Structure formats: structure tokens, C-alpha cells
């Protein structure tokens, strides 16, 4: 599991760039067969996503951003 806080940039080509706070992200490694405890490490990765379209969630009727 990975999580990060940060900001985003909506680019002119329609893509979305996620800009994390460098020291904030974490990654959880859980392998119960190898370790007694889970391992947390720092995680920092900028990602650029291609945006598909804005849709409506089928069961909740909330707006949803679909990625390609």
C-alpha cells in the first residue's frame, strides 16, 4: 500500500501530474510469511496520468474522473 499527500497540476495536454510532498509519502510492505511485522518506508514518486473523461459512479451517483 502506498500513500502520499501533495498537490496536482492539470496540464495543457489534458493529463494530470501528481506532485507529492517529498518527506510525507509512505509505503507499507506486508508479507506475513516472511516477517512478524509490516515494514514502512518513505515513498516519493511524481506521476503523470492521462485523463480519460468525467463520468458518474454507477451506484453512488457521484462524479468520477476516469483515467486511461
N, CA, C and O atoms as a MOPAC input file, in Angstrom:
PM7 MOZYME 1SCF
protein

 N      0.84300 1    -1.14900 1     0.00000 1
 C      0.00000 1     0.00000 1     0.00000 1
 C      0.90300 1     1.22900 1     0.00000 1
 O      1.92500 1     1.27100 1     0.68500 1
 N      0.50200 1     2.22900 1    -0.78500 1
 C      1.28300 1     3.46800 1    -0.86300 1
 C      0.34600 1     4.64500 1    -0.67700 1
 O     -0.79800 1     4.61800 1    -1.13200 1
 N      0.83500 1     5.68000 1    -0.00500 1
 C      0.05100 1     6.90600 1     0.08900 1
 C      0.95900 1     8.10500 1     0.20100 1
 O      2.05400 1     8.03300 1     0.75700 1
 N      0.47900 1     9.21500 1    -0.34100 1
 C      1.23800 1    10.45900 1    -0.37000 1
 C      0.25100 1    11.62800 1    -0.29500 1
 O     -0.88600 1    11.51900 1    -0.75200 1
 N      0.68800 1    12.72500 1     0.27500 1
 C     -0.04600 1    13.98400 1     0.21300 1
 C      0.72700 1    14.91000 1    -0.70900 1
 O      1.93400 1    14.74100 1    -0.88200 1
 N      0.05500 1    15.88100 1    -1.30000 1
 C      0.75500 1    16.81700 1    -2.16400 1
 C     -0.20900 1    17.66000 1    -2.96100 1
 O     -1.32300 1    17.94200 1    -2.52000 1
 N      0.22700 1    18.05700 1    -4.13600 1
 C     -0.58500 1    18.89500 1    -4.99800 1
 C     -0.67500 1    18.24300 1    -6.37400 1
 O     -0.02500 1    17.23300 1    -6.64400 1
 N     -1.48800 1    18.83600 1    -7.22700 1
 C     -1.59900 1    18.31900 1    -8.58400 1
 C     -1.56700 1    19.47900 1    -9.56800 1
 O     -1.86500 1    20.62300 1    -9.22400 1
 N     -1.19900 1    19.15400 1   -10.79800 1
 C     -1.18000 1    20.12500 1   -11.88200 1
 C     -1.99600 1    19.55100 1   -13.03300 1
 O     -1.75000 1    18.43200 1   -13.48300 1
 N     -2.97100 1    20.32800 1   -13.50600 1
 C     -3.72900 1    19.92500 1   -14.68800 1
 C     -3.00000 1    20.51100 1   -15.89000 1
 O     -2.96500 1    21.73000 1   -16.05900 1
 N     -2.41800 1    19.65500 1   -16.72700 1
 C     -1.56900 1    20.07700 1   -17.83900 1
 C     -2.37400 1    20.43000 1   -19.09100 1
 O     -3.51700 1    19.99900 1   -19.24600 1
 N     -1.77000 1    21.21100 1   -19.97400 1
 C     -2.44700 1    21.67700 1   -21.19100 1
 C     -2.82100 1    20.53100 1   -22.13900 1
 O     -3.72400 1    20.68200 1   -22.96200 1
 N     -2.13500 1    19.38800 1   -22.02900 1
 C     -2.46700 1    18.23800 1   -22.88500 1
 C     -3.57700 1    17.37400 1   -22.29600 1
 O     -3.89700 1    16.31800 1   -22.84100 1
 N     -4.17000 1    17.81800 1   -21.18000 1
 C     -5.26200 1    17.08100 1   -20.55400 1
 C     -4.81400 1    16.06900 1   -19.52000 1
 O     -5.65300 1    15.41200 1   -18.90300 1
 N     -3.51600 1    15.92400 1   -19.31600 1
 C     -3.02100 1    14.98000 1   -18.31500 1
 C     -3.00300 1    15.64200 1   -16.93100 1
 O     -3.13100 1    16.86000 1   -16.80800 1
 N     -2.84600 1    14.83000 1   -15.91700 1
 C     -2.82400 1    15.28700 1   -14.53700 1
 C     -1.51100 1    14.82900 1   -13.91200 1
 O     -1.21300 1    13.63500 1   -13.92100 1
 N     -0.71600 1    15.75900 1   -13.36500 1
 C      0.53700 1    15.40600 1   -12.71500 1
 C      0.36200 1    15.51700 1   -11.20900 1
 O     -0.05300 1    16.55600 1   -10.69600 1
 N      0.68300 1    14.43100 1   -10.50100 1
 C      0.60800 1    14.39800 1    -9.04200 1
 C      1.98600 1    14.71900 1    -8.48700 1
 O      2.96200 1    14.03900 1    -8.80200 1
 N      2.06500 1    15.76400 1    -7.65500 1
 C      3.33300 1    16.24200 1    -7.09500 1
 C      3.34200 1    16.01800 1    -5.58500 1
 O      2.77600 1    16.82700 1    -4.84900 1
 N      3.96600 1    14.94600 1    -5.10500 1
 C      3.92700 1    14.64400 1    -3.67500 1
 C      4.85400 1    15.52900 1    -2.84800 1
 O      5.81600 1    16.10200 1    -3.36000 1
 N      4.54400 1    15.62500 1    -1.56100 1
 C      5.45500 1    16.23100 1    -0.59800 1
 C      6.52700 1    15.17800 1    -0.31600 1
 O      6.21100 1    14.07500 1     0.12800 1
 N      7.77700 1    15.51000 1    -0.56800 1
 C      8.86100 1    14.51800 1    -0.59100 1
 C      8.97300 1    13.67400 1     0.67600 1
 O      9.17300 1    12.46300 1     0.57800 1
 N      8.85400 1    14.26000 1     1.83900 1
 C      9.08900 1    13.50100 1     3.07300 1
 C      7.79800 1    12.93000 1     3.66200 1
 O      7.81900 1    12.35800 1     4.75200 1
 N      6.68900 1    13.07600 1     2.96100 1
 C      5.39900 1    12.70500 1     3.53100 1
 C      4.93000 1    11.30400 1     3.14700 1
 O      4.22900 1    10.66400 1     3.93200 1
 N      5.29300 1    10.81200 1     1.97000 1
 C      4.76500 1     9.54800 1     1.48000 1
 C      5.28600 1     8.33600 1     2.24100 1
 O      6.39900 1     8.33900 1     2.76700 1
 N      4.45600 1     7.30700 1     2.28600 1
 C      4.82300 1     6.05000 1     2.94000 1
 C      4.42700 1     4.88500 1     2.06100 1
 O      3.49000 1     4.96800 1     1.26600 1
 N      5.15300 1     3.80700 1     2.21800 1
 C      4.84700 1     2.55400 1     1.54600 1
 C      4.83500 1     1.46600 1     2.59900 1
 O      5.76600 1     1.35500 1     3.39600 1
 N      3.79300 1     0.67000 1     2.60500 1
 C      3.65200 1    -0.41300 1     3.57100 1
 C      3.89900 1    -1.73500 1     2.85700 1
 O      3.24000 1    -2.04800 1     1.86600 1
 N      4.84500 1    -2.50300 1     3.36300 1
 C      5.12400 1    -3.84000 1     2.84700 1
 C      4.66800 1    -4.83800 1     3.89700 1
 O      5.13600 1    -4.81900 1     5.03600 1
 N      3.76300 1    -5.69500 1     3.50800 1
 C      3.23700 1    -6.68500 1     4.43000 1
 C      3.37400 1    -8.06900 1     3.80700 1
 O      2.64800 1    -8.41500 1     2.87500 1
 N      4.30800 1    -8.85500 1     4.32800 1
 C      4.47200 1   -10.23400 1     3.87600 1
 C      4.47900 1   -11.12500 1     5.12000 1
 O      5.54300 1   -11.43000 1     5.66100 1
 N      3.31400 1   -11.53500 1     5.56700 1
 C      3.18600 1   -12.28200 1     6.82300 1
 C      3.99900 1   -13.57100 1     6.87800 1
 O      4.37000 1   -14.01100 1     7.96600 1
 N      4.27900 1   -14.17300 1     5.75200 1
 C      5.04400 1   -15.42000 1     5.76100 1
 C      6.53400 1   -15.18000 1     6.00800 1
 O      7.24500 1   -16.09000 1     6.43600 1
 N      7.01300 1   -13.95600 1     5.73900 1
 C      8.43000 1   -13.66100 1     5.88000 1
 C      8.77100 1   -12.83500 1     7.12000 1
 O      9.87500 1   -12.94500 1     7.65400 1
 N      7.82200 1   -12.00600 1     7.58300 1
 C      8.10300 1   -11.09900 1     8.70000 1
 C      6.99000 1   -11.16700 1     9.72900 1
 O      5.83700 1   -11.44600 1     9.39700 1
 N      7.34600 1   -10.90900 1    10.98400 1
 C      6.33900 1   -10.84200 1    12.03700 1
 C      5.59200 1    -9.50200 1    11.99700 1
 O      4.43400 1    -9.42300 1    12.40700 1
 N      6.25700 1    -8.45300 1    11.50400 1
 C      5.66800 1    -7.12100 1    11.45200 1
 C      5.72700 1    -6.57600 1    10.03800 1
 O      6.54100 1    -7.00800 1     9.22300 1
 N      4.85900 1    -5.62700 1     9.76200 1
 C      4.89500 1    -4.93800 1     8.47600 1
 C      6.04700 1    -3.94500 1     8.46600 1
 O      6.52500 1    -3.53300 1     9.52300 1
 N      6.49400 1    -3.55800 1     7.27200 1
 C      7.60900 1    -2.63400 1     7.12600 1
 C      7.11100 1    -1.36500 1     6.43500 1
 O      6.53800 1    -1.43000 1     5.34700 1
 N      7.33200 1    -0.20400 1     7.07500 1
 C      7.01000 1     1.09400 1     6.49000 1
 C      8.29300 1     1.73600 1     5.97700 1
 O      9.30400 1     1.75800 1     6.67900 1
 N      8.25200 1     2.25400 1     4.76800 1
 C      9.38500 1     3.00500 1     4.22900 1
 C      8.85500 1     4.30900 1     3.63700 1
 O      7.66900 1     4.42400 1     3.33000 1
 N      9.74500 1     5.28900 1     3.48000 1
 C      9.35600 1     6.54100 1     2.83400 1
 C      9.12600 1     6.27600 1     1.34600 1
 O      9.77900 1     5.42600 1     0.74200 1
 N      8.19800 1     7.01300 1     0.78200 1
 C      7.84600 1     6.82400 1    -0.62700 1
 C      7.61700 1     8.18900 1    -1.24800 1
 O      6.91600 1     9.02100 1    -0.67300 1
 N      8.20300 1     8.42900 1    -2.42100 1
 C      8.06500 1     9.69900 1    -3.11100 1
 C      8.15600 1     9.45100 1    -4.61200 1
 O      9.22900 1     9.14700 1    -5.13200 1
 N      7.03000 1     9.58200 1    -5.30500 1
 C      7.04300 1     9.38100 1    -6.74700 1
 C      6.04600 1    10.32500 1    -7.41400 1
 O      4.84600 1    10.28500 1    -7.14000 1
 N      6.56800 1    11.16800 1    -8.29200 1
 C      5.71600 1    12.01800 1    -9.10500 1
 C      5.12300 1    11.16900 1   -10.21600 1
 O      5.82700 1    10.36500 1   -10.82800 1
 N      3.82700 1    11.34000 1   -10.48200 1
 C      3.16700 1    10.56300 1   -11.52600 1
 C      2.40000 1    11.48700 1   -12.44400 1
 O      1.83800 1    12.48900 1   -12.00200 1
 N      2.37400 1    11.15200 1   -13.71900 1
 C      1.55100 1    11.85800 1   -14.69000 1
 C      0.53700 1    10.86500 1   -15.24800 1
 O      0.90200 1     9.80600 1   -15.75800 1
 N     -0.72900 1    11.22000 1   -15.14400 1
 C     -1.81500 1    10.34300 1   -15.56200 1
 C     -2.54900 1    10.94900 1   -16.74400 1
 O     -2.78200 1    12.15700 1   -16.78100 1
 N     -2.91200 1    10.12200 1   -17.70200 1
 C     -3.73000 1    10.57400 1   -18.82400 1
 C     -5.18800 1    10.52400 1   -18.38800 1
 O     -5.68800 1     9.47800 1   -17.97500 1
 N     -5.85500 1    11.65300 1   -18.48500 1
 C     -7.25000 1    11.73600 1   -18.07500 1
 C     -8.13200 1    11.27000 1   -19.22500 1
 O     -7.96400 1    11.70300 1   -20.36500 1
 N     -9.06200 1    10.39500 1   -18.91900 1
 C    -10.00000 1     9.92000 1   -19.92800 1
 C    -11.20600 1    10.83700 1   -20.00300 1
 O    -11.30000 1    11.66800 1   -20.90700 1
 N    -12.12600 1    10.69600 1   -19.06500 1
 C    -13.31000 1    11.53400 1   -19.05400 1
 C    -13.88200 1    11.63300 1   -17.64600 1
 O    -13.45700 1    10.93100 1   -16.72800 1
 N    -14.83800 1    12.50600 1   -17.50700 1
 C    -15.54000 1    12.67600 1   -16.24600 1
 C    -16.83600 1    11.90700 1   -16.36200 1
 O    -17.64200 1    12.16800 1   -17.25500 1
 N    -17.04200 1    10.95700 1   -15.45900 1
 C    -18.24400 1    10.14000 1   -15.52700 1
 C    -19.00800 1    10.19500 1   -14.21800 1
 O    -18.64500 1    10.93700 1   -13.30600 1
 N    -20.05600 1     9.41600 1   -14.13300 1
 C    -20.88200 1     9.31500 1   -12.93400 1
 C    -20.75100 1     7.88900 1   -12.39700 1
 O    -20.91800 1     6.92200 1   -13.14000 1
 N    -20.45000 1     7.76500 1   -11.09200 1
 C    -20.33100 1     6.45000 1   -10.45800 1
 C    -21.68500 1     5.74500 1   -10.53400 1
 O    -22.71200 1     6.35000 1   -10.22800 1
 N    -21.69700 1     4.48300 1   -10.93700 1
 C    -22.94200 1     3.75900 1   -11.19400 1
 C    -23.85700 1     3.62400 1    -9.98400 1
 O    -25.07100 1     3.77700 1   -10.12100 1
 N    -23.31300 1     3.34500 1    -8.81200 1
 C    -24.17500 1     3.09100 1    -7.66100 1
 C    -24.33000 1     4.28200 1    -6.72300 1
 O    -25.32300 1     4.35800 1    -5.99900 1
 N    -23.38800 1     5.20300 1    -6.71500 1
 C    -23.45400 1     6.32500 1    -5.78100 1
 C    -23.85300 1     7.64200 1    -6.42800 1
 O    -24.13900 1     8.61400 1    -5.72800 1
 N    -23.87600 1     7.68600 1    -7.73000 1
 C    -24.23100 1     8.89300 1    -8.49500 1
 C    -23.28000 1    10.05600 1    -8.22400 1
 O    -23.65500 1    11.20900 1    -8.43500 1
 N    -22.05600 1     9.78200 1    -7.76200 1
 C    -21.03700 1    10.81300 1    -7.58000 1
 C    -20.24900 1    10.97100 1    -8.87300 1
 O    -20.14500 1    10.03800 1    -9.67000 1
 N    -19.69300 1    12.17300 1    -9.07400 1
 C    -18.83200 1    12.37600 1   -10.23400 1
 C    -17.54900 1    11.57200 1   -10.05400 1
 O    -17.05700 1    11.41100 1    -8.93700 1
 N    -17.01700 1    11.07400 1   -11.15200 1
 C    -15.82400 1    10.23500 1   -11.11600 1
 C    -14.91000 1    10.63200 1   -12.27000 1
 O    -15.36700 1    10.80600 1   -13.40000 1
 N    -13.62400 1    10.77400 1   -11.98100 1
 C    -12.63700 1    11.07500 1   -13.00800 1
 C    -12.01900 1     9.76400 1   -13.47900 1
 O    -11.39400 1     9.05400 1   -12.69100 1
 N    -12.18600 1     9.44200 1   -14.74900 1
 C    -11.67100 1     8.19300 1   -15.31000 1
 C    -10.31400 1     8.45200 1   -15.96200 1
 O    -10.14000 1     9.44000 1   -16.67600 1
 N     -9.36200 1     7.56400 1   -15.71400 1
 C     -8.03000 1     7.66600 1   -16.28200 1
 C     -7.83800 1     6.61200 1   -17.35000 1
 O     -8.44400 1     5.54200 1   -17.29400 1
 N     -6.98600 1     6.91800 1   -18.33300 1
 C     -6.67900 1     5.96600 1   -19.40400 1
 C     -5.55400 1     5.06300 1   -18.98800 1
 O     -5.14800 1     4.19000 1   -19.75500 1

